[in-house]
Amino acid sequence: MTPALPAFCTPLESAWPFATPLPGIALRACRFDPTQLAEQDFARCAIVAPATIQRSVAKRRGEYLAGRLCARAALLALTGRGEVPATGEDRAPIWPVGVSGSITHGAGWAMALVARKGDWRGLGLDMEQRLEPERALRLAEEILTPAELQRLALLPAEAQAERVTLTFSLKESLFKALYPLVGKRFYFHDAELLSVDGTTQTARLRLLIDLAGEWMTGCELEGHFQLYDDRLLSLVAVR
C-alpha cells in the first residue's frame, strides 16, 4: 500500500496539461510548501534521500520528496508498482527497466511523468518561473544561439522575455529527453529553437551537435509548452 501523503504537499493531480494529448504517458503533479516539511516525512513516505539531499536545505529536500512522490504515483498508474526512482551518480533519476520518465520541480510545484519505452523512448519535462524582462535579456546570450538572438530582436519588446524563458525551458526538456539515450552532456548552444506555434502550443528544435546514433547535427524534435499556474511548462517526448 502506498503511504499517505505528508502535510507539506497537496493531493496529487493527474490532468494532462498540454494542448496535444500524448497517449501512454502517466503524469502526476502537486503543490508543496517546503517550510511545512517535517523531519519524519521521508521515513513516513518510505523514501530514502541521497546523502547530498539529506544535507540540503529544506527547499531542496522538499523538492526532492515532492518530485519522488509524484514519480511513484505516476509509476503506480503506469505499471501497477509504486516504485521510487533512485538517483544516479549524475543526479538523474534511475527509472525501472522498460520505463522512461522525467521529474521537474520548482516554485512550489512538482511534477513527474512516465511511459513505457515501447511507446516513448525519452521524456523531458521542465517547469520554469517566467523571467522578468531585464533578467531575460541579461541571460539571453547564455541561452540563445546567434540565430535565435536575431529572431528574438524581431519580436515586440513585451514578448522577448517570454521567448527567452521558453527557449531555456525547451532546451532543458530536450536535454532531459536525450541524455538517457545518448549518455552525453550537451548545452544551450548545442540546440536551436527553430519555430513556435502559439495555436498548437508546440515548437521545433534542432540539434547543432553530433551526439550519438541517430541524434546528429540537423536532427529535429518537437516540443510542447503550456502556461501552468503562471509558470512555463515544457515537454519533449521521443517516440
Backbone bond lengths (Angstrom), bond angles and torsions (degrees), N, CA, C in turn:
res aa  C-N    CA-C-N  psi(-1)  N-CA   C-N-CA  omega(-1)  CA-C   N-CA-C  phi
1 M - - - 1.469 - - 1.531 109.31 -
2 T 1.321 116.38 136.23 1.458 120.88 179.23 1.531 110.27 -73.05
3 P 1.339 119.27 129.49 1.466 121.25 179.83 1.530 111.44 -60.58
4 A 1.328 115.02 153.48 1.465 120.13 178.23 1.522 109.94 -64.15
5 L 1.321 115.67 153.44 1.454 120.61 178.89 1.528 109.91 -72.70
6 P 1.328 117.55 143.96 1.470 120.17 176.58 1.523 110.50 -74.02
7 A 1.316 115.21 165.09 1.468 121.13 -174.61 1.519 112.39 -69.24
8 F 1.337 118.44 -18.90 1.460 119.18 -174.93 1.523 112.83 -75.31
9 C 1.339 118.14 -9.35 1.470 119.60 178.72 1.526 110.39 -128.63
10 T 1.324 115.28 157.22 1.463 122.35 -177.87 1.527 109.65 -84.30
11 P 1.337 117.30 166.40 1.469 119.40 172.39 1.528 110.86 -55.09
12 L 1.319 115.77 147.16 1.458 120.50 -174.90 1.524 111.22 -74.40
13 E 1.341 114.96 142.21 1.459 122.06 177.04 1.526 109.29 -106.81
14 S 1.332 116.16 151.85 1.465 119.53 -177.85 1.516 113.99 -129.22
15 A 1.338 117.87 3.54 1.466 120.80 -177.22 1.526 110.79 -65.31
16 W 1.328 116.79 137.24 1.459 121.95 178.47 1.526 109.01 -72.64
17 P 1.336 119.51 124.21 1.465 120.21 -171.18 1.522 115.31 -90.99
18 F 1.344 118.30 -12.50 1.460 120.31 -172.85 1.529 111.40 -95.59
19 A 1.337 115.61 158.89 1.462 120.45 -176.98 1.515 112.37 -67.71
20 T 1.335 117.03 -33.07 1.468 121.51 -178.06 1.516 110.04 -99.68
21 P 1.332 118.87 120.18 1.469 120.22 176.72 1.539 110.07 -67.74
22 L 1.311 116.48 139.36 1.461 122.04 175.52 1.527 107.15 -122.95
23 P 1.326 117.72 102.26 1.467 120.22 -173.73 1.520 111.81 -66.13
24 G 1.321 114.65 150.26 1.457 120.20 175.17 1.512 114.56 89.38
25 I 1.327 118.24 2.33 1.464 121.70 -179.55 1.524 109.18 -108.14
26 A 1.330 116.37 128.92 1.465 121.68 175.32 1.520 108.61 -102.45
27 L 1.317 117.04 133.25 1.466 122.56 -176.09 1.522 110.19 -129.90
28 R 1.320 115.62 141.45 1.459 121.45 172.99 1.528 108.42 -138.08
29 A 1.332 116.49 144.25 1.466 121.70 -178.65 1.518 109.29 -144.18
30 C 1.336 115.64 156.35 1.462 120.46 174.86 1.522 109.51 -155.40
31 R 1.313 115.07 156.77 1.456 121.80 165.78 1.525 108.15 -86.34
32 F 1.318 116.12 153.30 1.458 118.44 174.87 1.526 109.88 -149.06
33 D 1.331 114.37 154.75 1.459 121.59 179.42 1.522 107.68 -125.23
34 P 1.344 118.34 102.23 1.472 120.05 -175.88 1.516 113.74 -62.27
35 T 1.331 117.96 -21.01 1.467 118.90 178.63 1.532 111.19 -70.41
36 Q 1.328 116.87 -16.54 1.467 121.75 179.20 1.531 112.23 -98.25
37 L 1.329 116.95 2.24 1.457 120.71 179.87 1.528 110.36 -67.66
38 A 1.328 116.86 128.78 1.461 122.07 178.82 1.525 110.09 -98.63
39 E 1.312 116.46 151.50 1.461 121.31 -178.27 1.522 111.73 -57.80
40 Q 1.314 117.31 -31.15 1.456 120.96 -175.68 1.524 113.59 -87.66
41 D 1.340 118.31 -2.06 1.466 119.99 -171.76 1.538 112.60 -63.50
42 F 1.319 117.64 -38.72 1.462 118.55 178.49 1.531 110.44 -60.84
43 A 1.335 116.81 -46.40 1.467 120.49 -179.92 1.522 111.12 -64.64
44 R 1.326 116.45 -41.84 1.469 119.80 179.54 1.522 111.73 -61.55
45 C 1.336 116.28 -33.46 1.464 121.05 -178.84 1.524 112.59 -88.62
46 A 1.339 116.36 -1.43 1.466 121.44 -178.45 1.522 111.52 57.55
47 I 1.334 115.74 41.89 1.462 122.41 177.07 1.522 108.43 -122.27
48 V 1.324 115.80 126.77 1.464 121.72 -179.81 1.521 108.64 -97.49
49 A 1.303 117.14 124.33 1.467 121.33 179.54 1.516 109.97 -88.56
50 P 1.336 117.87 144.18 1.463 120.07 172.55 1.526 110.27 -60.40
51 A 1.324 115.92 158.91 1.463 120.36 -177.86 1.524 111.64 -57.47
52 T 1.332 116.65 -37.76 1.466 119.27 -179.50 1.522 111.57 -63.88
53 I 1.317 117.34 -34.04 1.458 121.31 178.13 1.523 110.06 -74.25
54 Q 1.318 116.94 -40.85 1.464 120.29 179.46 1.522 111.83 -58.45
55 R 1.322 116.45 -32.11 1.467 120.70 -179.52 1.524 112.82 -87.22
56 S 1.316 117.12 -3.36 1.464 121.10 -174.44 1.526 111.84 -81.63
57 V 1.329 113.85 170.71 1.462 120.45 176.21 1.527 109.51 -72.36
58 A 1.337 115.97 166.79 1.464 121.03 -175.93 1.523 111.81 -58.39
59 K 1.323 117.86 -37.18 1.462 120.67 -179.77 1.523 110.71 -58.07
60 R 1.340 116.95 -48.41 1.459 120.47 -177.93 1.527 111.30 -68.31
61 R 1.344 117.28 -38.98 1.460 120.20 178.00 1.527 110.71 -64.11
62 G 1.332 115.56 -40.35 1.460 119.52 178.98 1.514 112.06 -64.87
63 E 1.326 116.51 -42.00 1.462 120.18 177.56 1.524 110.98 -59.66
64 Y 1.333 115.20 -45.60 1.464 119.50 -177.12 1.530 110.33 -63.62
65 L 1.331 116.64 -48.56 1.457 119.49 -176.98 1.525 111.35 -65.19
66 A 1.322 117.91 -44.91 1.463 120.47 179.59 1.524 110.92 -62.29
67 G 1.337 116.97 -41.39 1.464 120.20 178.23 1.517 112.56 -63.01
68 R 1.355 117.01 -42.50 1.468 120.60 179.17 1.528 111.57 -69.05
69 L 1.331 117.60 -34.74 1.454 119.56 175.77 1.527 110.79 -62.70
70 C 1.325 116.58 -42.34 1.469 120.34 176.71 1.523 110.65 -64.04
71 A 1.328 116.76 -42.38 1.461 120.58 -179.15 1.522 110.98 -64.29
72 R 1.318 117.20 -43.66 1.466 119.69 179.87 1.528 111.15 -61.91
73 A 1.324 116.85 -43.25 1.462 120.21 179.72 1.524 111.30 -66.03
74 A 1.331 117.13 -38.62 1.465 120.03 178.57 1.524 110.44 -66.02
75 L 1.334 117.49 -41.10 1.466 120.77 177.44 1.524 110.96 -64.76
76 L 1.313 117.30 -39.40 1.459 120.44 177.50 1.524 110.72 -60.64
77 A 1.334 116.68 -41.71 1.461 120.71 178.83 1.521 111.59 -66.72
78 L 1.319 117.04 -34.46 1.470 120.86 -176.01 1.519 112.19 -82.22
79 T 1.322 117.00 -46.63 1.470 121.03 -169.96 1.522 113.83 -113.30
80 G 1.336 117.40 -12.53 1.452 120.12 -174.92 1.511 113.44 83.67
81 R 1.348 116.66 2.40 1.465 121.06 179.15 1.528 108.61 -121.43
82 G 1.316 115.30 121.09 1.463 120.16 -178.25 1.515 111.49 -84.88
83 E 1.323 116.68 70.03 1.467 121.81 -178.55 1.528 110.20 -87.43
84 V 1.318 115.11 153.99 1.465 121.11 176.95 1.525 108.11 -109.74
85 P 1.343 118.63 117.84 1.468 119.13 179.64 1.520 111.72 -63.33
86 A 1.312 115.58 130.86 1.464 120.65 175.52 1.525 109.43 -72.19
87 T 1.319 115.92 176.99 1.460 121.61 179.57 1.519 109.30 -114.66
88 G 1.340 116.78 125.03 1.457 121.35 179.90 1.518 111.90 -77.18
89 E 1.331 115.39 172.72 1.463 120.23 178.29 1.520 111.81 -62.30
90 D 1.329 116.16 -25.70 1.466 120.68 177.04 1.523 112.14 -86.92
91 R 1.344 116.13 6.91 1.470 125.13 177.77 1.523 113.28 74.04
92 A 1.336 117.69 4.05 1.464 120.85 177.16 1.526 109.79 -82.91
93 P 1.332 117.61 149.05 1.473 119.56 176.79 1.533 110.96 -63.88
94 I 1.326 115.68 144.72 1.458 121.90 174.42 1.524 107.27 -103.73
95 W 1.319 116.57 108.48 1.459 121.72 -175.17 1.525 110.36 -87.83
96 P 1.335 117.25 156.44 1.463 119.65 176.57 1.535 111.24 -58.31
97 V 1.318 115.51 155.34 1.467 120.74 179.12 1.528 109.67 -56.51
98 G 1.331 115.20 133.43 1.456 120.23 178.28 1.511 114.90 84.78
99 V 1.350 117.13 4.62 1.466 121.40 -177.81 1.520 109.56 -123.47
100 S 1.311 116.50 138.34 1.467 122.00 169.39 1.518 108.11 -110.68
101 G 1.328 116.57 154.96 1.454 118.32 -178.74 1.515 112.39 -167.63
102 S 1.311 115.58 174.98 1.458 121.51 178.65 1.521 108.94 -157.39
103 I 1.327 115.54 147.46 1.463 122.90 179.13 1.525 108.23 -127.34
104 T 1.309 116.59 141.00 1.460 120.41 172.49 1.522 108.59 -139.37
105 H 1.314 115.64 152.90 1.457 119.89 178.22 1.518 108.96 -158.57
106 G 1.310 113.85 156.90 1.457 119.86 178.45 1.509 111.01 154.53
107 A 1.333 115.34 151.11 1.464 121.90 176.09 1.528 111.64 53.12
108 G 1.340 116.07 39.23 1.452 119.34 173.38 1.508 116.19 84.43
109 W 1.337 117.66 6.95 1.458 121.33 176.35 1.522 109.57 -124.57
110 A 1.332 115.95 147.35 1.462 122.11 169.49 1.521 107.60 -132.61
111 M 1.327 115.89 147.74 1.456 120.52 -178.40 1.523 108.65 -152.85
112 A 1.321 116.16 145.31 1.460 121.57 175.68 1.521 108.94 -142.46
113 L 1.313 115.99 147.88 1.462 120.05 172.58 1.520 109.43 -139.27
114 V 1.327 115.22 150.67 1.463 122.09 -177.34 1.518 109.54 -142.09
115 A 1.323 115.15 156.88 1.465 121.49 177.17 1.525 108.56 -155.09
116 R 1.308 116.30 160.40 1.456 120.25 172.79 1.528 108.40 -74.38
117 K 1.329 116.07 139.40 1.462 119.53 -176.54 1.523 112.33 -63.70
118 G 1.312 116.81 -22.17 1.455 118.99 174.94 1.511 113.01 -66.50
119 D 1.335 116.84 -20.69 1.466 122.13 177.12 1.527 111.84 -99.06
120 W 1.344 115.68 -46.65 1.470 121.16 -177.24 1.531 107.86 -137.51
121 R 1.316 115.63 112.41 1.471 120.00 -176.91 1.512 112.86 -70.73
122 G 1.316 116.81 -33.59 1.453 121.18 -177.55 1.514 111.13 -142.83
123 L 1.331 116.58 140.75 1.458 122.38 178.18 1.513 109.03 -132.87
124 G 1.319 115.90 133.84 1.456 121.04 176.12 1.516 109.40 -133.36
125 L 1.329 116.00 122.20 1.457 122.34 -176.17 1.521 108.58 -125.15
126 D 1.335 116.69 136.75 1.462 119.88 -179.40 1.522 109.92 -146.31
127 M 1.330 115.35 139.30 1.464 121.47 175.98 1.520 109.03 -124.89
128 E 1.314 116.83 131.51 1.460 122.16 -177.76 1.521 111.02 -132.96
129 Q 1.326 115.98 143.92 1.453 119.59 165.63 1.525 108.27 -71.34
130 R 1.311 116.01 142.18 1.463 119.24 -179.20 1.525 110.54 -67.76
131 L 1.316 115.85 132.06 1.461 121.23 -177.85 1.522 110.93 -70.84
132 E 1.302 115.74 140.63 1.456 120.51 171.59 1.532 108.32 -69.15
133 P 1.344 118.13 147.33 1.473 120.49 -174.22 1.527 114.27 -52.19
134 E 1.314 118.13 -45.35 1.468 120.06 -176.90 1.530 110.78 -63.75
135 R 1.328 116.82 -43.76 1.468 120.23 -179.57 1.525 110.67 -69.16
136 A 1.330 116.97 -37.87 1.465 120.36 -179.97 1.527 111.13 -59.82
137 L 1.311 116.92 -45.78 1.462 120.31 -179.08 1.524 111.35 -69.83
138 R 1.329 116.61 -29.71 1.459 120.24 177.19 1.537 111.41 -68.51
139 L 1.335 115.95 -32.88 1.462 120.96 -177.90 1.527 113.40 -92.64
140 A 1.320 116.81 -9.20 1.467 120.46 -169.62 1.526 112.88 -54.84
141 E 1.323 118.28 -44.37 1.465 119.85 -176.03 1.525 112.02 -67.93
142 E 1.337 117.76 -25.06 1.462 120.57 177.70 1.521 111.50 -75.24
143 I 1.322 117.16 -26.71 1.462 122.28 -171.98 1.525 111.99 -102.93
144 L 1.326 117.22 -37.74 1.464 122.34 -172.05 1.525 111.60 -99.53
145 T 1.320 115.76 144.44 1.456 122.13 172.95 1.529 108.84 -75.68
146 P 1.341 118.66 167.50 1.466 119.99 176.78 1.526 113.10 -55.21
147 A 1.336 117.22 -40.54 1.469 119.61 179.16 1.524 111.04 -65.93
148 E 1.318 117.15 -38.76 1.462 120.45 177.75 1.520 110.90 -66.80
149 L 1.324 117.14 -37.21 1.465 120.49 178.14 1.530 110.69 -64.57
150 Q 1.312 116.80 -37.17 1.466 119.82 177.68 1.528 110.85 -64.23
151 R 1.329 116.36 -42.97 1.466 119.88 178.87 1.527 110.82 -68.96
152 L 1.325 116.92 -33.97 1.460 120.48 177.71 1.523 110.68 -60.94
153 A 1.317 116.43 -41.41 1.465 121.01 -177.42 1.525 112.33 -64.12
154 L 1.332 117.91 -20.79 1.460 121.80 179.87 1.520 112.70 -83.50
155 L 1.333 116.95 -12.85 1.462 120.53 -179.54 1.518 110.75 -80.60
156 P 1.333 117.70 153.60 1.469 119.89 171.82 1.526 109.91 -57.87
157 A 1.310 116.62 149.03 1.465 121.09 -176.50 1.524 111.73 -55.00
158 E 1.343 116.76 -37.57 1.464 119.54 -175.94 1.536 112.23 -72.43
159 A 1.332 117.37 -14.89 1.467 120.59 -179.37 1.526 113.02 -97.81
160 Q 1.322 117.32 -8.47 1.458 119.34 -172.68 1.526 113.09 -70.74
161 A 1.316 118.12 -41.28 1.464 119.96 179.68 1.518 110.82 -62.84
162 E 1.317 116.54 -38.96 1.468 120.56 178.23 1.522 110.68 -62.92
163 R 1.339 117.02 -39.13 1.457 120.10 -179.64 1.530 111.36 -68.77
164 V 1.329 117.32 -38.79 1.463 119.80 177.75 1.532 109.85 -64.50
165 T 1.328 117.02 -43.52 1.465 120.61 177.96 1.515 110.41 -61.25
166 L 1.322 116.80 -44.88 1.464 121.25 -179.39 1.527 111.11 -62.15
167 T 1.333 116.54 -44.33 1.459 120.09 179.87 1.518 110.95 -62.82
168 F 1.321 116.50 -44.00 1.462 121.05 177.59 1.528 110.28 -57.59
169 S 1.329 116.82 -50.55 1.454 121.10 -175.02 1.524 111.67 -65.92
170 L 1.320 117.67 -44.43 1.467 120.41 -179.73 1.530 111.64 -63.58
171 K 1.317 117.16 -37.15 1.465 119.01 178.41 1.527 111.15 -70.61
172 E 1.325 117.36 -33.47 1.462 120.28 172.81 1.528 110.06 -62.70
173 S 1.327 117.09 -45.20 1.462 120.84 178.88 1.522 111.46 -64.29
174 L 1.324 116.56 -38.82 1.460 120.53 177.97 1.523 110.80 -60.70
175 F 1.324 116.53 -44.83 1.459 119.97 179.14 1.525 110.81 -61.70
176 K 1.337 117.15 -45.71 1.461 120.31 -178.85 1.529 111.61 -62.17
177 A 1.332 116.73 -35.31 1.466 120.33 -178.73 1.522 112.03 -73.04
178 L 1.343 117.36 -38.66 1.459 120.56 -173.00 1.521 114.70 -93.51
179 Y 1.321 117.96 -28.62 1.461 119.68 -175.37 1.536 112.76 -55.67
180 P 1.335 119.47 -44.14 1.467 118.20 178.12 1.527 113.26 -64.43
181 L 1.330 117.58 -23.14 1.459 121.17 -178.57 1.520 112.40 -85.94
182 V 1.322 117.46 -31.25 1.471 120.42 -174.28 1.523 112.77 -109.05
183 G 1.338 117.79 -20.42 1.462 121.09 -179.57 1.507 113.81 63.06
184 K 1.324 116.66 27.81 1.465 120.86 -176.65 1.519 109.05 -137.26
185 R 1.317 116.60 131.64 1.451 120.27 178.29 1.530 110.64 -76.05
186 F 1.324 115.17 146.02 1.463 120.36 172.27 1.516 107.53 -144.91
187 Y 1.323 116.28 170.14 1.462 120.10 -164.13 1.526 110.93 -130.50
188 F 1.332 115.59 178.68 1.459 120.49 -171.66 1.530 113.10 -55.96
189 H 1.319 118.12 -39.45 1.461 120.10 -176.89 1.520 112.75 -82.61
190 D 1.336 117.17 4.17 1.465 121.22 178.28 1.522 112.05 -93.93
191 A 1.314 117.31 5.17 1.467 121.90 176.84 1.518 108.06 -148.30
192 E 1.321 114.86 157.46 1.469 120.81 -175.22 1.515 109.86 -133.31
193 L 1.325 116.02 134.32 1.459 121.79 172.15 1.521 107.79 -82.46
194 L 1.333 115.45 112.86 1.465 120.13 -174.65 1.516 112.85 -85.61
195 S 1.328 116.76 -43.44 1.462 119.50 -174.10 1.512 110.12 -155.07
196 V 1.328 114.96 156.41 1.462 122.83 179.82 1.518 107.70 -133.64
197 D 1.332 116.50 128.86 1.458 121.98 177.11 1.528 107.81 -112.00
198 G 1.329 115.57 104.78 1.455 119.87 -177.93 1.511 113.76 -69.61
199 T 1.328 117.67 -21.53 1.472 120.90 -179.88 1.525 111.06 -73.02
200 T 1.335 116.34 -48.06 1.464 120.68 -178.93 1.521 112.42 -91.98
201 Q 1.345 117.27 -5.79 1.463 122.40 -177.59 1.531 111.12 57.27
202 T 1.352 114.67 43.34 1.457 120.79 177.53 1.521 109.41 -125.44
203 A 1.324 115.82 164.48 1.462 121.88 -179.89 1.524 108.80 -146.64
204 R 1.340 116.13 160.89 1.456 121.68 176.12 1.525 108.38 -116.23
205 L 1.328 115.27 133.30 1.459 122.20 178.39 1.518 109.00 -120.79
206 R 1.332 116.68 148.26 1.465 121.28 179.97 1.516 109.57 -130.49
207 L 1.327 115.88 134.52 1.459 120.40 175.81 1.523 110.90 -73.58
208 L 1.312 116.17 140.54 1.463 122.29 176.84 1.520 110.97 -115.03
209 I 1.336 116.39 17.35 1.460 122.23 -177.02 1.525 108.59 -146.54
210 D 1.332 116.53 147.72 1.456 120.77 173.06 1.525 108.62 -81.42
211 L 1.331 116.08 124.31 1.456 120.30 179.72 1.530 110.45 -103.74
212 A 1.319 117.16 -78.34 1.465 120.52 178.93 1.529 108.28 -165.90
213 G 1.325 115.29 151.12 1.461 120.29 176.02 1.515 112.17 56.52
214 E 1.308 116.35 -124.48 1.467 121.20 -177.34 1.523 112.37 -80.43
215 W 1.335 117.30 -9.02 1.464 120.77 -173.67 1.516 109.88 -93.07
216 M 1.327 113.94 82.84 1.456 121.94 -174.89 1.518 110.30 -121.81
217 T 1.329 115.72 170.70 1.460 121.27 178.67 1.525 110.86 -50.83
218 G 1.315 116.64 131.41 1.460 121.82 179.32 1.512 113.91 96.59
219 C 1.333 117.50 -14.62 1.466 120.13 178.54 1.530 109.77 -64.20
220 E 1.324 117.11 134.36 1.459 121.77 -178.92 1.528 111.16 -112.59
221 L 1.314 115.75 143.79 1.451 122.56 178.25 1.515 109.87 -134.37
222 E 1.314 115.04 156.53 1.465 120.95 179.46 1.516 110.42 -97.22
223 G 1.318 115.90 141.00 1.450 121.93 174.14 1.514 110.44 -120.68
224 H 1.316 116.37 156.96 1.457 123.01 176.73 1.522 108.38 -123.09
225 F 1.307 116.99 148.47 1.464 119.85 178.98 1.515 110.17 -147.69
226 Q 1.334 114.98 157.39 1.453 120.64 -177.69 1.513 109.31 -163.62
227 L 1.318 117.21 140.86 1.461 119.98 168.73 1.521 108.06 -72.39
228 Y 1.330 116.35 132.68 1.455 121.71 -174.74 1.518 107.03 -137.21
229 D 1.320 116.59 105.76 1.467 121.15 -176.83 1.528 110.94 51.22
230 D 1.323 115.66 45.54 1.461 124.25 179.12 1.533 112.70 66.20
231 R 1.311 117.53 17.18 1.453 122.48 172.47 1.516 107.86 -114.34
232 L 1.316 116.25 157.22 1.457 120.06 178.88 1.524 108.53 -96.41
233 L 1.307 115.55 122.33 1.460 122.73 -179.65 1.524 108.27 -111.45
234 S 1.334 117.07 133.04 1.465 119.29 178.97 1.523 110.12 -134.00
235 L 1.321 114.75 157.14 1.465 121.82 -177.10 1.519 109.46 -146.31
236 V 1.329 116.24 135.15 1.455 122.61 166.43 1.524 106.57 -121.11
237 A 1.328 116.77 122.39 1.463 123.11 -177.78 1.521 108.63 -121.98
238 V 1.327 115.97 124.04 1.470 122.01 -177.10 1.513 108.92 -101.92
239 R 1.314 117.00 117.84 1.467 120.57 -178.87 1.514 110.15 -67.71
